[in-house]
Amino acid sequence: MKQNIIKDADYINKLAAILNKHHPDKILLITGKKSYSASGAEDLINKIFKDYNYSRFYDFKKNPRLVDIKKGVEKLKKENCDFILGIGGGSVIDIAKAISVLSCNKGNAEDYVKGRKKLNNKKIPSVMIPTTAGTGSESTHFSVVYIDKIKYSLAGTAILPDYAILNHNFTNGLSPQITAYSGMDALCQGIESLWSVNSTEESRKFSHTAINLAISSLEKAVNDPDKQSRKKMLLAANLAGKAINIAKTTAAHAISYPFTSYFNIPHGHAVALTLPYFIEFNNAVNASSVQDARGLLFVQKRMKELIKLFECTTALGTKNRIIEIMKNIGLETSLRNLGLSEKDLDLIVKIGFNPQRVKNNPRIITESQLRIILEKII
């Protein structure tokens, strides 16, 4: 399924043309509580929506929960909405995407989220407008859903939105902290998609460009943002999302979810805590530990590419460079300083050792090896 991505300055007229094409009877507008106004998106919508009926949905928590998605589906059906416009960060867009498909699939929503039933190809037409530069969720065919603090991926080709509008102006109001969290998510997705066992030539091209853009603009976007740094980070996030859409995430993402669910560490920060250490771990791959079916030499080549992208000569140097970036943008790198202790590591390993995502890692990793990595960060 193809997606129409709009990047040019004429996005207002393009959005108006999309709505005119679909002639919606009523639009479900899905937004964040505060970001909708702070991003400037509300001004845009007020100009366009004067000719349309719509209902706004923002009654949900930060991380996408199934209970909140069900409320959105009920609202869409009750108000007979036939088009979705999602405007916000990754959580908002994930909720909007999930509502789009689950409203068209009968039965228990939990069965689809947990993979017990397969989604059909029906959905409510949608446009997504990101207001953060992080997840790239506007261009992926899966949606994050939490059930009882456990993270699942609702996946299916229909989840990919019909349209995505990329305009850096909507990220101008982001605080340095949120810019840092979301920016690290984009950088980490670029890295993980590069070494994933599912990577393709196409996904690696997306990865390379995303990593280059993030390295050159993230610190600027956080500490002294301008038009170019905001624009480059938004594109980096979108390309990293496209790469992950093909290659999927790996071990660093898997272990990040309990950090968020149980210790309230924002997602991008949570992923970045372990990712530098996985660079060293994956670079030490050998013939007996390689997990990528394409073999040891293939993985070693990918790791050399990654090290070169950071203008380093060793995996240790690359790890330290990412830690340096984190510190330069104000992100804590110690688990202890984030409120965790050694006694919390068993929970992190138990919840974070997701078999599917761990299998995407280029090097086989065991629970005991994962704990060793966590002990280095404590």
Secondary structure in CASP SS format (residue, H / E / C, confidence):
PFRMAT SS
TARGET T0000
AUTHOR 0000-0000-0000
METHOD secondary structure of the structure
MODEL  1
M C 1.00
K C 1.00
Q C 1.00
N E 1.00
I E 1.00
I E 1.00
K C 1.00
D C 1.00
A C 1.00
D C 1.00
Y H 1.00
I H 1.00
N H 1.00
K H 1.00
L H 1.00
A H 1.00
A H 1.00
I H 1.00
L H 1.00
N H 1.00
K H 1.00
H H 1.00
H C 1.00
P C 1.00
D C 1.00
K C 1.00
I E 1.00
L E 1.00
L E 1.00
I E 1.00
T E 1.00
G C 1.00
K C 1.00
K C 1.00
S H 1.00
Y H 1.00
S H 1.00
A H 1.00
S C 1.00
G C 1.00
A H 1.00
E H 1.00
D H 1.00
L H 1.00
I H 1.00
N H 1.00
K H 1.00
I H 1.00
F H 1.00
K H 1.00
D H 1.00
Y C 1.00
N C 1.00
Y E 1.00
S E 1.00
R E 1.00
F E 1.00
Y C 1.00
D C 1.00
F C 1.00
K C 1.00
K C 1.00
N C 1.00
P C 1.00
R E 1.00
L H 1.00
V H 1.00
D H 1.00
I H 1.00
K H 1.00
K H 1.00
G H 1.00
V H 1.00
E H 1.00
K H 1.00
L H 1.00
K H 1.00
K H 1.00
E C 1.00
N C 1.00
C C 1.00
D C 1.00
F E 1.00
I E 1.00
L E 1.00
G E 1.00
I E 1.00
G E 1.00
G C 1.00
G H 1.00
S H 1.00
V H 1.00
I H 1.00
D H 1.00
I H 1.00
A H 1.00
K H 1.00
A H 1.00
I H 1.00
S H 1.00
V H 1.00
L H 1.00
S C 1.00
C C 1.00
N C 1.00
K C 1.00
G C 1.00
N C 1.00
A H 1.00
E H 1.00
D H 1.00
Y H 1.00
V H 1.00
K C 1.00
G C 1.00
R C 1.00
K C 1.00
K C 1.00
L C 1.00
N C 1.00
N C 1.00
K C 1.00
K C 1.00
I C 1.00
P C 1.00
S E 1.00
V E 1.00
M E 1.00
I E 1.00
P E 1.00
T C 1.00
T C 1.00
A C 1.00
G C 1.00
T C 1.00
G C 1.00
S H 1.00
E H 1.00
S H 1.00
T C 1.00
H C 1.00
F E 1.00
S E 1.00
V E 1.00
V E 1.00
Y E 1.00
I E 1.00
D C 1.00
K C 1.00
I E 1.00
K E 1.00
Y E 1.00
S E 1.00
L E 1.00
A E 1.00
G C 1.00
T H 1.00
A H 1.00
I H 1.00
L C 1.00
P C 1.00
D C 1.00
Y E 1.00
A E 1.00
I E 1.00
L C 1.00
N C 1.00
H H 1.00
N H 1.00
F H 1.00
T H 1.00
N C 1.00
G C 1.00
L C 1.00
S C 1.00
P H 1.00
Q H 1.00
I H 1.00
T H 1.00
A H 1.00
Y H 1.00
S H 1.00
G H 1.00
M H 1.00
D H 1.00
A H 1.00
L H 1.00
C H 1.00
Q H 1.00
G H 1.00
I H 1.00
E H 1.00
S H 1.00
L H 1.00
W H 1.00
S C 1.00
V C 1.00
N C 1.00
S C 1.00
T C 1.00
E H 1.00
E H 1.00
S H 1.00
R H 1.00
K H 1.00
F H 1.00
S H 1.00
H H 1.00
T H 1.00
A H 1.00
I H 1.00
N H 1.00
L H 1.00
A H 1.00
I H 1.00
S H 1.00
S H 1.00
L H 1.00
E H 1.00
K H 1.00
A H 1.00
V H 1.00
N H 1.00
D C 1.00
P C 1.00
D C 1.00
K H 1.00
Q H 1.00
S H 1.00
R H 1.00
K H 1.00
K H 1.00
M H 1.00
L H 1.00
L H 1.00
A H 1.00
A H 1.00
N H 1.00
L H 1.00
A H 1.00
G H 1.00
K H 1.00
A H 1.00
I H 1.00
N H 1.00
I H 1.00
A H 1.00
K C 1.00
T C 1.00
T C 1.00
A H 1.00
A H 1.00
H H 1.00
A H 1.00
I H 1.00
S H 1.00
Y H 1.00
P H 1.00
F H 1.00
T H 1.00
S H 1.00
Y H 1.00
F H 1.00
N C 1.00
I C 1.00
P C 1.00
H H 1.00
G H 1.00
H H 1.00
A H 1.00
V H 1.00
A H 1.00
L H 1.00
T H 1.00
L H 1.00
P H 1.00
Y H 1.00
F H 1.00
I H 1.00
E H 1.00
F H 1.00
N H 1.00
N H 1.00
A C 1.00
V C 1.00
N C 1.00
A C 1.00
S C 1.00
S C 1.00
V E 1.00
Q C 1.00
D C 1.00
A C 1.00
R C 1.00
G C 1.00
L H 1.00
L H 1.00
F H 1.00
V H 1.00
Q H 1.00
K H 1.00
R H 1.00
M H 1.00
K H 1.00
E H 1.00
L H 1.00
I H 1.00
K H 1.00
L H 1.00
F C 1.00
E C 1.00
C C 1.00
T C 1.00
T C 1.00
A H 1.00
L H 1.00
G H 1.00
T H 1.00
K H 1.00
N H 1.00
R H 1.00
I H 1.00
I H 1.00
E H 1.00
I H 1.00
M H 1.00
K H 1.00
N H 1.00
I C 1.00
G C 1.00
L C 1.00
E C 1.00
T C 1.00
S C 1.00
L C 1.00
R H 1.00
N H 1.00
L H 1.00
G C 1.00
L C 1.00
S C 1.00
E H 1.00
K H 1.00
D H 1.00
L H 1.00
D H 1.00
L H 1.00
I H 1.00
V H 1.00
K H 1.00
I H 1.00
G H 1.00
F C 1.00
N C 1.00
P H 1.00
Q H 1.00
R H 1.00
V H 1.00
K H 1.00
N C 1.00
N C 1.00
P C 1.00
R E 1.00
I C 1.00
I C 1.00
T C 1.00
E H 1.00
S H 1.00
Q H 1.00
L H 1.00
R H 1.00
I H 1.00
I H 1.00
L H 1.00
E H 1.00
K H 1.00
I H 1.00
I C 1.00
END
